[in-house]
Amino acid sequence: MSSVEAKLQQVRTRIATACETSQRPVQSVTLLAVTKTFGPLAVRDALAAGQRAFGENYVQEALDKMAALADLRPRLEWHLIGPLQSNKTRAVAEAFDWVHAVDRLKLAQRLSEQRPAVLPPLQVCLQVNISGEASKSGVAPGEVEALARSIAALPRLQLRGLMAIPEPIDGSEAQRRPHRALRELLEALNSHGLALDTLSMGMTGDLEAAVLEGATLVRVGTAIFGARAPVA
Ligand SMILES: *Cc1c(COP(=O)(O)O)cnc(C)c1O
């Protein structure tokens, strides 16, 4: 068994245990393997161990990796989880299946205009600044509904839900608070007529807290691929 395979198995077990605790079916949580800073071989190892969905933060790094993995393209699902700049929207609209960190209408409009007609709609989450001023990216909770309505109306995007990166904190109760807030925000949007099914929350350090609060997609890097070298 490769070390990636063994660690993937451990992460799947963590997810399954949290699902059991919260009486949720284990299939209700999708594992996104975050491969930023790791090369194409890491993706191949994970795919060989049954992993299909991969998350990347940096557009150029992701495009290089996709090119090196072109032979596997139909079997891979690529998610952009990092911040998106407006000069990169065309490449993103052409190459990714999902974008998690949309936080402005302008970006969403460009993605919708640039999504090739031959591809299915781009799957989109809004990033919410759920921990307040500590994190700089994401929409303020009070502004999410208006933005969600505008984005849901764009033709080449499918708005799926909300994403957050809560500030790192110790203790399971403290970790659950921001995840709970994100879930309650999603529930409020749905009670106002939107139909969102995705809560993208939970990473290596807090995935149990996220699953207990309803995460449907956890983004895990370190626990699968090991520690990343610091980005220069
Ligand atoms: C890097 C990253 C992750 C994965 O973090 P780990 O702690 O390594 O699991 C998840 N989400 C986002 C947005 C990231 O940038």
The ligand as an SDF file (V2000), in Angstrom:
LIG
                    3D

 15 15  0  0  0  0  0  0  0  0999 V2000
   -4.6630   24.2190    1.6840 C   0  0  0  0  0  0  0  0  0  0  0  0
   -6.1260   24.2890    1.8200 C   0  0  0  0  0  0  0  0  0  0  0  0
   -6.8620   23.2050    2.3350 C   0  0  0  0  0  0  0  0  0  0  0  0
   -6.2210   21.9490    2.8950 C   0  0  0  0  0  0  0  0  0  0  0  0
   -5.6590   22.2430    4.1420 O   0  0  0  0  0  0  0  0  0  0  0  0
   -5.0120   21.0860    5.0590 P   0  0  0  0  0  0  0  0  0  0  0  0
   -4.9550   21.7280    6.3950 O   0  0  0  0  0  0  0  0  0  0  0  0
   -3.6750   20.7950    4.4820 O   0  0  0  0  0  0  0  0  0  0  0  0
   -5.9060   19.9250    5.0290 O   0  0  0  0  0  0  0  0  0  0  0  0
   -8.2390   23.3060    2.3580 C   0  0  0  0  0  0  0  0  0  0  0  0
   -8.8670   24.4070    1.9030 N   0  0  0  0  0  0  0  0  0  0  0  0
   -8.2040   25.4630    1.3960 C   0  0  0  0  0  0  0  0  0  0  0  0
   -8.9580   26.6380    0.9080 C   0  0  0  0  0  0  0  0  0  0  0  0
   -6.8130   25.4410    1.3640 C   0  0  0  0  0  0  0  0  0  0  0  0
   -6.1580   26.5050    0.8770 O   0  0  0  0  0  0  0  0  0  0  0  0
  1  2  1  0
  2  3  1  0
  2 14  2  0
  3  4  1  0
  3 10  2  0
  4  5  1  0
  5  6  1  0
  6  7  2  0
  6  8  1  0
  6  9  1  0
 10 11  1  0
 11 12  2  0
 12 13  1  0
 12 14  1  0
 14 15  1  0
M  END
$$$$
